[in-house]
Amino acid sequence: MQRSKASQSFLSILVLACAAVFALSARRPEDPPAPAAPPRPTTIVLVRHAEKDAAGDARDPGLSTEGKARAERLARMFAAAGVTHLFATEFHRTQDT
């Protein structure tokens, strides 16, 4: 079966058009790489200062015995959590917690 020149031209144009569409849809080197894994969520934990020492400085008390024990429990609890940032006020009880 012989094809006419018109059908051969049409097939040639169709093949070239398909190749062009494929080439345009392919990933270009300047495109950013796809992420390997979804980003991990950010977890924020708010902790109130531990129990303050009632006998200490009224304006800037330290921690009571119970407060120190609580602060140590918190430290053990978050030790393996991968904490990257800590924020606290300038007061002794918040810094010690």
DAKA-V48327 format. One record per pair of residues at least 12 apart in sequence whose C-alpha atoms are under 7 Angstrom apart, sorted by the first residue. I is the first residue (numbers start at 1). J is the second residue. Records with the same first field share a line. If there is no record, write none. Layout:
I->J / J
This chain:
49->93 / 94 / 97
50->63 / 67 / 70 / 71 / 93 / 97
51->63 / 64 / 66 / 67
52->64 / 67 / 93
60->91 / 92
61->92 / 93
62->92 / 93
63->93
71->97
